[in-house]
Amino acid sequence: MITTFVDVPKDDSHEHHAEHDVPRMLVAANMLIILLPMIALVAGCIYFWGRGFSWMPLILMTGAYIATGLGITIGYHRLFTHRAFETSNTLKIFLAVLGSMAVEGPLLRWVATHRRHHQHSDEEQDPHSPHLHGSGWKGLLQGLFHAHMGWLFAPHVRGLGRYVGDLRKDPALKYISRMFVPICILGLIIPAIIGGLCTMTWTGALQGFIWGGLVRIMVVHHFTWSVNSVCHLWGSRPYETHDHSRNNPLFGILSLGEGWHNNHHAFPTSARHGLRWWQFDLSYCIIWTLEKLGLVWKVKTPDTQTMTSKLRVA
């Protein structure tokens, strides 16, 4: 999962393993999108300290987090990357736009990077494995940082285009991927407008921009990145996989179901990641509801026999 303003080039699909340095402008953009929401959080806390508690910023941040987070988990991840279900073009476009507002990168590059992660999970060509940085505490900390956000500044791998040949055939998705930056800006403007209209003040608009926009981006990012880092280091491994993916209950909830990561790597095309009744998976709850409403179909989930066959032997 990635934060980058560069889409997958059209002509790189033949260069499978070559690397090239990240352009300085992209390094600056990535650094800005990491630091600016943190600065906004501090500034927001300082500015509104002593002015009285208001539910509006918290509601805006939570609502915007869930909306854009579901754009990533249901749209970018389960639909576009793994084709775990099918839906209409209208809902595809809606989910692609919501996912873009999470500011984790253009659709095509995000999908290509994640498909590459699954192909080489915790191996040398994995974009963000925490397990390739030596042993001991130093190796652990270096790996944790790299998997969480350091990989955003590592040399880019050419050839990502070969991973998204299916999505390139859809003109609407290609266009949304190219329009990533304007959609990100829209994702900041909307909560500002809502905050302003709810309070009919410029202060409310500022609160909406800070909490529903910038701070929400920080929350989405760090919960998403924690699936890359924490969920490959700490948690349970009920299923046999070729990597170190783990189920982490905390991030199973906070990341809207993505933290049941061992389940996901065992059954990557499953629309349901929380495979047990107690493994809450908000993203699948939404998909299940949409299926009952006839808005999505051909929803893939593993049957009991398939799940049993993959259980690890104690």
Secondary structure, 3 states (H helix, E strand, C coil): CCCCCCCCCCCCCCCCCCEECCCHHHHHHHHHHHHHHHHHHHHHHHHHCCCCCCHHHHHHHHHHHHHHHHHHHHHHHHHHHCCCCEECHHHHHHHHHHHHHCCCCCHHHHHHHHHHHHHCCCCCCCCCCCCCCCCHHHHHHHHHHHHHCHHHHCCEECCHHHHHHHHHCCHHHHHHHHCHHHHHHHHHHHHHHHHHHHHCCHHHHHHHHHHHHHHHHHHHHHHHHHHHHHHHCCCECCECCCCCCCECHHHHHHCCCCCEHHHHHHCCCCCCCCCCCCCCCHHHHHHHHHHHCCCEECCCCCCHHHHHHCECCC
